[in-house]
């Protein structure tokens, strides 16, 4: 399940998570964000045992977005063991996001 995260619980749900966390910084009025949302839902369904997907509404969490230097949305940030390890701004399709994740994490199925 994709989780909604705010400034109040970001540390617990993202930085303190025992799995890598893909954070989507988005806004309800953002058309491209609406295009990315179902892709992230599908990724979470497929990788949910290995990856947590979290969403941060930048309108409600402007200070948090500023703290992480979010200048455009959608912005995807990948955290592992509490560290920001990758960041991407703009729309990507599911294959591009999967490739981006695999580039930065070992999330592939065990062979």
N, CA, C and O atoms as a printed pandas DataFrame, in Angstrom:
     atom_number atom_name residue_name chain_id  residue_number  x_coord  y_coord  z_coord
0              1         N          UNK        A               1    0.841   -1.182    0.000
1              2        CA          UNK        A               1    0.000    0.000    0.000
2              3         C          UNK        A               1    0.884    1.243    0.000
3              4         O          UNK        A               1    1.823    1.343    0.790
4              5         N          UNK        A               2    0.586    2.177   -0.878
5              6        CA          UNK        A               2    1.277    3.451   -0.909
6              7         C          UNK        A               2    0.855    4.253    0.319
7              8         O          UNK        A               2   -0.328    4.316    0.653
8              9         N          UNK        A               3    1.825    4.860    0.983
9             10        CA          UNK        A               3    1.497    5.604    2.208
10            11         C          UNK        A               3    1.642    7.105    1.973
11            12         O          UNK        A               3    2.537    7.553    1.257
12            13         N          UNK        A               4    0.749    7.868    2.588
13            14        CA          UNK        A               4    0.856    9.325    2.572
14            15         C          UNK        A               4    1.719    9.728    3.756
15            16         O          UNK        A               4    1.488    9.301    4.887
16            17         N          UNK        A               5    2.714   10.557    3.476
17            18        CA          UNK        A               5    3.668   10.951    4.502
18            19         C          UNK        A               5    3.644   12.470    4.626
19            20         O          UNK        A               5    3.510   13.185    3.633
20            21         N          UNK        A               6    3.777   12.946    5.848
21            22        CA          UNK        A               6    3.846   14.383    6.114
22            23         C          UNK        A               6    5.175   14.689    6.804
23            24         O          UNK        A               6    5.957   13.791    7.114
24            25         N          UNK        A               7    5.403   15.956    7.031
25            26        CA          UNK        A               7    6.627   16.365    7.732
26            27         C          UNK        A               7    6.700   15.723    9.118
27            28         O          UNK        A               7    7.786   15.420    9.611
28            29         N          UNK        A               8    5.539   15.520    9.740
29            30        CA          UNK        A               8    5.509   14.974   11.092
30            31         C          UNK        A               8    5.958   13.511   11.158
31            32         O          UNK        A               8    6.558   13.094   12.148
32            33         N          UNK        A               9    5.673   12.736   10.119
33            34        CA          UNK        A               9    6.020   11.311   10.184
34            35         C          UNK        A               9    7.044   10.887    9.124
35            36         O          UNK        A               9    7.253    9.692    8.914
36            37         N          UNK        A              10    7.683   11.856    8.453
37            38        CA          UNK        A              10    8.661   11.551    7.410
38            39         C          UNK        A              10    9.841   10.769    7.982
39            40         O          UNK        A              10   10.283    9.780    7.397
40            41         N          UNK        A              11   10.338   11.213    9.111
41            42        CA          UNK        A              11   11.501   10.543    9.709
42            43         C          UNK        A              11   11.181    9.081   10.026
43            44         O          UNK        A              11   11.974    8.189    9.726
44            45         N          UNK        A              12   10.035    8.845   10.625
45            46        CA          UNK        A              12    9.657    7.481   11.003
46            47         C          UNK        A              12    9.380    6.610    9.772
47            48         O          UNK        A              12    9.891    5.494    9.676
48            49         N          UNK        A              13    8.576    7.112    8.836
49            50        CA          UNK        A              13    8.121    6.288    7.719
50            51         C          UNK        A              13    9.098    6.195    6.556
51            52         O          UNK        A              13    9.050    5.238    5.783
52            53         N          UNK        A              14    9.979    7.173    6.424
53            54        CA          UNK        A              14   10.929    7.167    5.307
54            55         C          UNK        A              14   12.348    6.914    5.809
55            56         O          UNK        A              14   12.973    5.919    5.442
56            57         N          UNK        A              15   12.849    7.806    6.641
57            58        CA          UNK        A              15   14.245    7.692    7.082
58            59         C          UNK        A              15   14.463    6.489    7.985
59            60         O          UNK        A              15   15.553    5.917    7.993
60            61         N          UNK        A              16   13.444    6.093    8.748
61            62        CA          UNK        A              16   13.584    4.964    9.664
62            63         C          UNK        A              16   13.045    3.654    9.127
63            64         O          UNK        A              16   12.971    2.668    9.861
64            65         N          UNK        A              17   12.670    3.627    7.864
65            66        CA          UNK        A              17   12.092    2.416    7.283
66            67         C          UNK        A              17   13.170    1.362    7.066
67            68         O          UNK        A              17   14.298    1.695    6.703
68            69         N          UNK        A              18   12.834    0.094    7.285
69            70        CA          UNK        A              18   13.818   -0.975    7.084
70            71         C          UNK        A              18   13.924   -1.412    5.630
71            72         O          UNK        A              18   14.792   -2.212    5.282
72            73         N          UNK        A              19   13.035   -0.884    4.769
73            74        CA          UNK        A              19   13.107   -1.145    3.331
74            75         C          UNK        A              19   13.458    0.161    2.618
75            76         O          UNK        A              19   13.248    1.240    3.171
76            77         N          UNK        A              20   13.988    0.076    1.404
77            78        CA          UNK        A              20   14.152    1.291    0.618
78            79         C          UNK        A              20   12.788    1.956    0.425
79            80         O          UNK        A              20   11.760    1.281    0.367
80            81         N          UNK        A              21   12.793    3.283    0.328
81            82        CA          UNK        A              21   11.548    4.032    0.182
82            83         C          UNK        A              21   11.639    4.943   -1.043
83            84         O          UNK        A              21   12.566    5.743   -1.171
84            85         N          UNK        A              22   10.665    4.807   -1.932
85            86        CA          UNK        A              22   10.514    5.695   -3.074
86            87         C          UNK        A              22    9.490    6.752   -2.678
87            88         O          UNK        A              22    8.327    6.434   -2.430
88            89         N          UNK        A              23    9.923    8.009   -2.620
89            90        CA          UNK        A              23    9.046    9.100   -2.206
90            91         C          UNK        A              23    8.667    9.929   -3.428
91            92         O          UNK        A              23    9.526   10.397   -4.176
92            93         N          UNK        A              24    7.365   10.098   -3.608
93            94        CA          UNK        A              24    6.814   10.906   -4.691
94            95         C          UNK        A              24    6.373   12.242   -4.102
95            96         O          UNK        A              24    5.403   12.305   -3.347
96            97         N          UNK        A              25    7.094   13.320   -4.454
97            98        CA          UNK        A              25    6.669   14.658   -4.080
98            99         C          UNK        A              25    5.721   15.137   -5.178
99           100         O          UNK        A              25    6.116   15.224   -6.341
100          101         N          UNK        A              26    4.484   15.446   -4.820
101          102        CA          UNK        A              26    3.423   15.703   -5.793
102          103         C          UNK        A              26    2.485   16.793   -5.266
103          104         O          UNK        A              26    2.625   17.262   -4.137
104          105         N          UNK        A              27    1.519   17.184   -6.118
105          106        CA          UNK        A              27    0.451   18.104   -5.709
106          107         C          UNK        A              27   -0.823   17.697   -6.451
107          108         O          UNK        A              27   -0.758   17.191   -7.571
108          109         N          UNK        A              28   -1.981   17.919   -5.823
109          110        CA          UNK        A              28   -3.252   17.505   -6.432
110          111         C          UNK        A              28   -3.554   18.200   -7.757
111          112         O          UNK        A              28   -4.257   17.634   -8.594
112          113         N          UNK        A              29   -3.049   19.392   -7.964
113          114        CA          UNK        A              29   -3.317   20.161   -9.177
114          115         C          UNK        A              29   -2.343   19.852  -10.317
115          116         O          UNK        A              29   -2.489   20.388  -11.415
116          117         N          UNK        A              30   -1.365   19.004  -10.068
117          118        CA          UNK        A              30   -0.284   18.712  -11.017
118          119         C          UNK        A              30   -0.682   17.583  -11.975
119          120         O          UNK        A              30   -0.791   16.425  -11.572
120          121         N          UNK        A              31   -0.897   17.936  -13.242
121          122        CA          UNK        A              31   -1.273   16.944  -14.244
122          123         C          UNK        A              31   -0.268   15.811  -14.399
123          124         O          UNK        A              31   -0.656   14.643  -14.372
124          125         N          UNK        A              32    1.028   16.130  -14.564
125          126        CA          UNK        A              32    2.021   15.060  -14.676
126          127         C          UNK        A              32    2.054   14.151  -13.448
127          128         O          UNK        A              32    2.314   12.954  -13.573
128          129         N          UNK        A              33    1.794   14.708  -12.265
129          130        CA          UNK        A              33    1.767   13.893  -11.040
130          131         C          UNK        A              33    0.656   12.851  -11.122
131          132         O          UNK        A              33    0.818   11.717  -10.671
132          133         N          UNK        A              34   -0.474   13.253  -11.705
133          134        CA          UNK        A              34   -1.597   12.329  -11.858
134          135         C          UNK        A              34   -1.251   11.205  -12.830
135          136         O          UNK        A              34   -1.785   10.101  -12.719
136          137         N          UNK        A              35   -0.359   11.480  -13.782
137          138        CA          UNK        A              35    0.078   10.447  -14.718
138          139         C          UNK        A              35    0.991    9.438  -14.033
139          140         O          UNK        A              35    0.965    8.253  -14.365
140          141         N          UNK        A              36    1.794    9.896  -13.083
141          142        CA          UNK        A              36    2.769    9.039  -12.406
142          143         C          UNK        A              36    2.103    8.185  -11.320
143          144         O          UNK        A              36    2.549    7.068  -11.053
144          145         N          UNK        A              37    1.052    8.697  -10.700
145          146        CA          UNK        A              37    0.429    8.016   -9.562
146          147         C          UNK        A              37    0.056    6.561   -9.824
147          148         O          UNK        A              37    0.416    5.706   -9.014
148          149         N          UNK        A              38   -0.654    6.227  -10.922
149          150        CA          UNK        A              38   -0.994    4.815  -11.130
150          151         C          UNK        A              38    0.228    3.942  -11.414
151          152         O          UNK        A              38    0.217    2.746  -11.121
152          153         N          UNK        A              39    1.270    4.528  -11.978
153          154        CA          UNK        A              39    2.512    3.783  -12.219
154          155         C          UNK        A              39    3.150    3.405  -10.882
155          156         O          UNK        A              39    3.611    2.278  -10.699
156          157         N          UNK        A              40    3.169    4.356   -9.961
157          158        CA          UNK        A              40    3.748    4.082   -8.646
158          159         C          UNK        A              40    2.914    3.061   -7.882
159          160         O          UNK        A              40    3.458    2.214   -7.173
160          161         N          UNK        A              41    1.590    3.143   -8.027
161          162        CA          UNK        A              41    0.719    2.145   -7.393
162          163         C          UNK        A              41    1.031    0.749   -7.922
163          164         O          UNK        A              41    1.097   -0.212   -7.155
164          165         N          UNK        A              42    1.223    0.643   -9.241
165          166        CA          UNK        A              42    1.539   -0.657   -9.845
166          167         C          UNK        A              42    2.905   -1.155   -9.388
167          168         O          UNK        A              42    3.067   -2.343   -9.107
168          169         N          UNK        A              43    3.883   -0.266   -9.313
169          170        CA          UNK        A              43    5.218   -0.654   -8.840
170          171         C          UNK        A              43    5.157   -1.137   -7.401
171          172         O          UNK        A              43    5.799   -2.122   -7.036
172          173         N          UNK        A              44    4.382   -0.435   -6.589
173          174        CA          UNK        A              44    4.267   -0.820   -5.186
174          175         C          UNK        A              44    3.626   -2.194   -5.076
175          176         O          UNK        A              44    4.025   -3.000   -4.236
176          177         N          UNK        A              45    2.641   -2.466   -5.914
177          178        CA          UNK        A              45    1.994   -3.784   -5.885
178          179         C          UNK        A              45    2.982   -4.873   -6.273
179          180         O          UNK        A              45    2.964   -5.964   -5.704
180          181         N          UNK        A              46    3.842   -4.578   -7.239
181          182        CA          UNK        A              46    4.789   -5.579   -7.702
182          183         C          UNK        A              46    6.023   -5.713   -6.840
183          184         O          UNK        A              46    6.626   -6.785   -6.779
184          185         N          UNK        A              47    6.410   -4.634   -6.170
185          186        CA          UNK        A              47    7.659   -4.629   -5.397
186          187         C          UNK        A              47    7.432   -4.357   -3.921
187          188         O          UNK        A              47    8.392   -4.127   -3.186
188          189         N          UNK        A              48    6.200   -4.378   -3.475
189          190        CA          UNK        A              48    5.857   -3.979   -2.118
190          191         C          UNK        A              48    6.576   -4.721   -1.016
191          192         O          UNK        A              48    6.746   -4.197    0.085
192          193         N          UNK        A              49    7.002   -5.946   -1.306
193          194        CA          UNK        A              49    7.737   -6.694   -0.282
194          195         C          UNK        A              49    9.192   -6.226   -0.176
195          196         O          UNK        A              49    9.871   -6.530    0.805
196          197         N          UNK        A              50    9.669   -5.490   -1.178
197          198        CA          UNK        A              50   11.064   -5.042   -1.207
198          199         C          UNK        A              50   11.219   -3.534   -1.201
199          200         O          UNK        A              50   12.328   -3.022   -1.047
200          201         N          UNK        A              51   10.102   -2.810   -1.371
201          202        CA          UNK        A              51   10.155   -1.366   -1.538
202          203         C          UNK        A              51    8.893   -0.744   -0.963
203          204         O          UNK        A              51    7.795   -1.263   -1.166
204          205         N          UNK        A              52    9.042    0.369   -0.245
205          206        CA          UNK        A              52    7.901    1.143    0.228
206          207         C          UNK        A              52    7.749    2.352   -0.682
207          208         O          UNK        A              52    8.731    3.015   -1.018
208          209         N          UNK        A              53    6.518    2.634   -1.076
209          210        CA          UNK        A              53    6.230    3.823   -1.877
210          211         C          UNK        A              53    5.470    4.802   -0.989
211          212         O          UNK        A              53    4.445    4.461   -0.400
212          213         N          UNK        A              54    5.987    6.016   -0.905
213          214        CA          UNK        A              54    5.376    7.053   -0.075
214          215         C          UNK        A              54    5.105    8.282   -0.929
215          216         O          UNK        A              54    5.811    8.546   -1.902
216          217         N          UNK        A              55    4.072    9.030   -0.551
217          218        CA          UNK        A              55    3.701   10.245   -1.270
218          219         C          UNK        A              55    3.717   11.423   -0.305
219          220         O          UNK        A              55    3.212   11.328    0.814
220          221         N          UNK        A              56    4.303   12.537   -0.749
221          222        CA          UNK        A              56    4.332   13.768    0.032
222          223         C          UNK        A              56    3.656   14.862   -0.790
223          224         O          UNK        A              56    4.136   15.231   -1.862
224          225         N          UNK        A              57    2.544   15.374   -0.282
225          226        CA          UNK        A              57    1.841   16.482   -0.919
226          227         C          UNK        A              57    2.629   17.756   -0.629
227          228         O          UNK        A              57    2.718   18.184    0.522
228          229         N          UNK        A              58    3.205   18.365   -1.676
229          230        CA          UNK        A              58    4.063   19.533   -1.462
230          231         C          UNK        A              58    3.270   20.752   -1.009
231          232         O          UNK        A              58    3.825   21.632   -0.351
232          233         N          UNK        A              59    1.982   20.824   -1.346
233          234        CA          UNK        A              59    1.164   21.950   -0.882
234          235         C          UNK        A              59    1.005   21.911    0.632
235          236         O          UNK        A              59    1.017   22.954    1.287
236          237         N          UNK        A              60    0.859   20.726    1.184
237          238        CA          UNK        A              60    0.673   20.559    2.629
238          239         C          UNK        A              60    1.988   20.465    3.388
239          240         O          UNK        A              60    2.008   20.588    4.612
240          241         N          UNK        A              61    3.091   20.247    2.668
241          242        CA          UNK        A              61    4.391   20.035    3.317
242          243         C          UNK        A              61    5.480   20.842    2.612
243          244         O          UNK        A              61    6.503   20.298    2.198
244          245         N          UNK        A              62    5.243   22.148    2.482
245          246        CA          UNK        A              62    6.169   23.007    1.747
246          247         C          UNK        A              62    7.558   23.055    2.386
247          248         O          UNK        A              62    8.567   23.098    1.682
248          249         N          UNK        A              63    7.606   23.049    3.702
249          250        CA          UNK        A              63    8.896   23.109    4.379
250          251         C          UNK        A              63    9.716   21.841    4.117
251          252         O          UNK        A              63   10.923   21.909    3.888
252          253         N          UNK        A              64    9.047   20.691    4.154
253          254        CA          UNK        A              64    9.731   19.422    3.878
254          255         C          UNK        A              64   10.230   19.385    2.436
255          256         O          UNK        A              64   11.359   18.970    2.175
256          257         N          UNK        A              65    9.391   19.819    1.507
257          258        CA          UNK        A              65    9.807   19.860    0.104
258          259         C          UNK        A              65   11.005   20.787   -0.070
259          260         O          UNK        A              65   11.937   20.470   -0.810
260          261         N          UNK        A              66   10.983   21.925    0.606
261          262        CA          UNK        A              66   12.106   22.853    0.536
262          263         C          UNK        A              66   13.369   22.284    1.144
263          264         O          UNK        A              66   14.471   22.512    0.644
264          265         N          UNK        A              67   13.203   21.538    2.231
265          266        CA          UNK        A              67   14.345   20.923    2.905
266          267         C          UNK        A              67   15.081   19.972    1.965
267          268         O          UNK        A              67   16.304   19.849    2.030
268          269         N          UNK        A              68   14.325   19.296    1.087
269          270        CA          UNK        A              68   14.932   18.353    0.140
270          271         C          UNK        A              68   15.150   18.958   -1.246
271          272         O          UNK        A              68   15.477   18.245   -2.195
272          273         N          UNK        A              69   14.969   20.272   -1.358
273          274        CA          UNK        A              69   15.291   20.960   -2.601
274          275         C          UNK        A              69   14.355   20.659   -3.752
275          276         O          UNK        A              69   14.764   20.724   -4.911
276          277         N          UNK        A              70   13.113   20.332   -3.461
277          278        CA          UNK        A              70   12.147   20.041   -4.520
278          279         C          UNK        A              70   11.795   21.354   -5.222
279          280         O          UNK        A              70   11.252   22.269   -4.604
280          281         N          UNK        A              71   12.105   21.438   -6.500
281          282        CA          UNK        A              71   11.851   22.642   -7.290
282          283         C          UNK        A              71   10.776   22.419   -8.344
283          284         O          UNK        A              71   10.159   23.376   -8.812
284          285         N          UNK        A              72   10.550   21.183   -8.716
285          286        CA          UNK        A              72    9.532   20.842   -9.701
286          287         C          UNK        A              72    8.881   19.539   -9.289
287          288         O          UNK        A              72    9.453   18.754   -8.532
288          289         N          UNK        A              73    7.683   19.320   -9.793
289          290        CA          UNK        A              73    6.978   18.079   -9.470
290          291         C          UNK        A              73    6.435   17.468  -10.752
291          292         O          UNK        A              73    6.133   18.192  -11.700
292          293         N          UNK        A              74    6.307   16.164  -10.796
293          294        CA          UNK        A              74    6.654   15.239   -9.732
294          295         C          UNK        A              74    8.171   15.086   -9.573
295          296         O          UNK        A              74    8.923   15.098  -10.547
296          297         N          UNK        A              75    8.586   14.945   -8.331
297          298        CA          UNK        A              75    9.970   14.606   -8.021
298          299         C          UNK        A              75    9.963   13.295   -7.252
299          300         O          UNK        A              75    9.283   13.162   -6.235
300          301         N          UNK        A              76   10.722   12.336   -7.745
301          302        CA          UNK        A              76   10.878   11.056   -7.068
302          303         C          UNK        A              76   12.221   11.053   -6.359
303          304         O          UNK        A              76   13.248   11.395   -6.945
304          305         N          UNK        A              77   12.202   10.662   -5.092
305          306        CA          UNK        A              77   13.439   10.523   -4.327
306          307         C          UNK        A              77   13.496    9.122   -3.759
307          308         O          UNK        A              77   12.499    8.591   -3.271
308          309         N          UNK        A              78   14.657    8.541   -3.828
309          310        CA          UNK        A              78   14.864    7.182   -3.348
310          311         C          UNK        A              78   15.757    7.221   -2.117
311          312         O          UNK        A              78   16.883    7.717   -2.160
312          313         N          UNK        A              79   15.230    6.683   -1.017
313          314        CA          UNK        A              79   15.962    6.632    0.239
314          315         C          UNK        A              79   16.265    5.179    0.587
315          316         O          UNK        A              79   15.430    4.295    0.398
316          317         N          UNK        A              80   17.462    4.950    1.093
317          318        CA          UNK        A              80   17.843    3.617    1.553
318          319         C          UNK        A              80   18.645    3.791    2.835
319          320         O          UNK        A              80   19.617    4.544    2.873
320          321         N          UNK        A              81   18.231    3.093    3.877
321          322        CA          UNK        A              81   18.871    3.211    5.191
322          323         C          UNK        A              81   18.929    4.663    5.668
323          324         O          UNK        A              81   19.904    5.087    6.289
324          325         N          UNK        A              82   17.866    5.419    5.366
325          326        CA          UNK        A              82   17.782    6.798    5.817
326          327         C          UNK        A              82   18.526    7.808    4.968
327          328         O          UNK        A              82   18.477    9.005    5.249
328          329         N          UNK        A              83   19.216    7.345    3.930
329          330        CA          UNK        A              83   19.999    8.242    3.073
330          331         C          UNK        A              83   19.315    8.443    1.728
331          332         O          UNK        A              83   18.786    7.494    1.150
332          333         N          UNK        A              84   19.324    9.671    1.230
333          334        CA          UNK        A              84   18.857    9.963   -0.117
334          335         C          UNK        A              84   19.915    9.462   -1.090
335          336         O          UNK        A              84   21.045    9.949   -1.094
336          337         N          UNK        A              85   19.539    8.479   -1.920
337          338        CA          UNK        A              85   20.539    7.904   -2.830
338          339         C          UNK        A              85   20.295    8.253   -4.291
339          340         O          UNK        A              85   21.187    8.089   -5.123
340          341         N          UNK        A              86   19.078    8.740   -4.617
341          342        CA          UNK        A              86   18.798    9.109   -5.998
342          343         C          UNK        A              86   17.602   10.041   -6.035
343          344         O          UNK        A              86   16.741   10.016   -5.156
344          345         N          UNK        A              87   17.571   10.869   -7.080
345          346        CA          UNK        A              87   16.490   11.838   -7.237
346          347         C          UNK        A              87   16.222   12.041   -8.719
347          348         O          UNK        A              87   17.152   12.075   -9.525
348          349         N          UNK        A              88   14.953   12.177   -9.077
349          350        CA          UNK        A              88   14.570   12.374  -10.476
350          351         C          UNK        A              88   13.339   13.274  -10.514
351          352         O          UNK        A              88   12.359   13.022   -9.813
352          353         N          UNK        A              89   13.391   14.307  -11.321
353          354        CA          UNK        A              89   12.249   15.201  -11.476
354          355         C          UNK        A              89   11.667   15.019  -12.872
355          356         O          UNK        A              89   12.399   14.907  -13.856
356          357         N          UNK        A              90   10.341   14.990  -12.941
357          358        CA          UNK        A              90    9.653   14.863  -14.224
358          359         C          UNK        A              90    9.000   13.505  -14.376
359          360         O          UNK        A              90    9.203   12.597  -13.570
360          361         N          UNK        A              91    8.208   13.392  -15.436
361          362        CA          UNK        A              91    7.440   12.176  -15.677
362          363         C          UNK        A              91    8.329   11.100  -16.293
363          364         O          UNK        A              91    9.109   11.366  -17.207
364          365         N          UNK        A              92    8.197    9.896  -15.781
365          366        CA          UNK        A              92    8.829    8.711  -16.365
366          367         C          UNK        A              92    7.746    7.650  -16.490
367          368         O          UNK        A              92    6.803    7.623  -15.699
368          369         N          UNK        A              93    7.879    6.779  -17.480
369          370        CA          UNK        A              93    6.934    5.671  -17.576
370          371         C          UNK        A              93    7.379    4.541  -16.649
371          372         O          UNK        A              93    8.424    4.628  -16.003
372          373         N          UNK        A              94    6.580    3.489  -16.593
373          374        CA          UNK        A              94    6.873    2.416  -15.640
374          375         C          UNK        A              94    8.210    1.749  -15.923
375          376         O          UNK        A              94    8.953    1.438  -14.992
376          377         N          UNK        A              95    8.524    1.526  -17.181
377          378        CA          UNK        A              95    9.803    0.899  -17.517
378          379         C          UNK        A              95   10.973    1.783  -17.100
379          380         O          UNK        A              95   11.981    1.284  -16.600
380          381         N          UNK        A              96   10.845    3.091  -17.303
381          382        CA          UNK        A              96   11.917    4.013  -16.931
382          383         C          UNK        A              96   12.105    4.059  -15.411
383          384         O          UNK        A              96   13.234    4.076  -14.920
384          385         N          UNK        A              97   10.986    4.079  -14.671
385          386        CA          UNK        A              97   11.089    4.108  -13.212
386          387         C          UNK        A              97   11.702    2.806  -12.705
387          388         O          UNK        A              97   12.551    2.822  -11.813
388          389         N          UNK        A              98   11.276    1.689  -13.269
389          390        CA          UNK        A              98   11.828    0.388  -12.863
390          391         C          UNK        A              98   13.321    0.336  -13.138
391          392         O          UNK        A              98   14.093   -0.121  -12.294
392          393         N          UNK        A              99   13.732    0.798  -14.305
393          394        CA          UNK        A              99   15.157    0.819  -14.655
394          395         C          UNK        A              99   15.930    1.732  -13.697
395          396         O          UNK        A              99   17.031    1.396  -13.259
396          397         N          UNK        A             100   15.347    2.875  -13.380
397          398        CA          UNK        A             100   15.969    3.831  -12.451
398          399         C          UNK        A             100   16.135    3.204  -11.067
399          400         O          UNK        A             100   17.187    3.330  -10.440
400          401         N          UNK        A             101   15.081    2.524  -10.598
401          402        CA          UNK        A             101   15.162    1.845   -9.304
402          403         C          UNK        A             101   16.231    0.763   -9.304
403          404         O          UNK        A             101   17.032    0.671   -8.374
404          405         N          UNK        A             102   16.238   -0.055  -10.350
405          406        CA          UNK        A             102   17.207   -1.153  -10.429
406          407         C          UNK        A             102   18.642   -0.646  -10.538
407          408         O          UNK        A             102   19.578   -1.314  -10.099
408          409         N          UNK        A             103   18.810    0.534  -11.124
409          410        CA          UNK        A             103   20.144    1.132  -11.232
410          411         C          UNK        A             103   20.703    1.465   -9.845
411          412         O          UNK        A             103   21.909    1.390   -9.610
412          413         N          UNK        A             104   19.801    1.834   -8.938
413          414        CA          UNK        A             104   20.233    2.301   -7.626
414          415         C          UNK        A             104   20.058    1.281   -6.513
415          416         O          UNK        A             104   20.640    1.429   -5.438
416          417         N          UNK        A             105   19.268    0.255   -6.758
417          418        CA          UNK        A             105   19.000   -0.757   -5.735
418          419         C          UNK        A             105   19.056   -2.139   -6.351
419          420         O          UNK        A             105   18.924   -2.290   -7.566
420          421         N          UNK        A             106   19.252   -3.138   -5.525
421          422        CA          UNK        A             106   19.179   -4.522   -5.984
422          423         C          UNK        A             106   17.785   -5.047   -5.648
423          424         O          UNK        A             106   17.594   -5.737   -4.647
424          425         N          UNK        A             107   16.811   -4.711   -6.501
425          426        CA          UNK        A             107   15.424   -5.094   -6.239
426          427         C          UNK        A             107   14.928   -6.200   -7.160
427          428         O          UNK        A             107   13.778   -6.626   -7.053
428          429         N          UNK        A             108   15.772   -6.662   -8.050
429          430        CA          UNK        A             108   15.346   -7.691   -8.986
430          431         C          UNK        A             108   14.967   -8.972   -8.270
431          432         O          UNK        A             108   15.402   -9.236   -7.149
432          433         N          UNK        A             109   14.154   -9.753   -8.940
433          434        CA          UNK        A             109   13.736  -11.033   -8.369
434          435         C          UNK        A             109   14.947  -11.949   -8.239
435          436         O          UNK        A             109   15.848  -11.926   -9.079
436          437         N          UNK        A             110   14.960  -12.739   -7.200
437          438        CA          UNK        A             110   16.060  -13.697   -7.007
438          439         C          UNK        A             110   16.038  -14.716   -8.123
439          440         O          UNK        A             110   14.976  -15.201   -8.512
440          441         N          UNK        A             111   17.207  -15.039   -8.636
441          442        CA          UNK        A             111   17.245  -16.010   -9.740
442          443         C          UNK        A             111   17.671  -17.370   -9.261
443          444         O          UNK        A             111   17.757  -18.306  -10.055
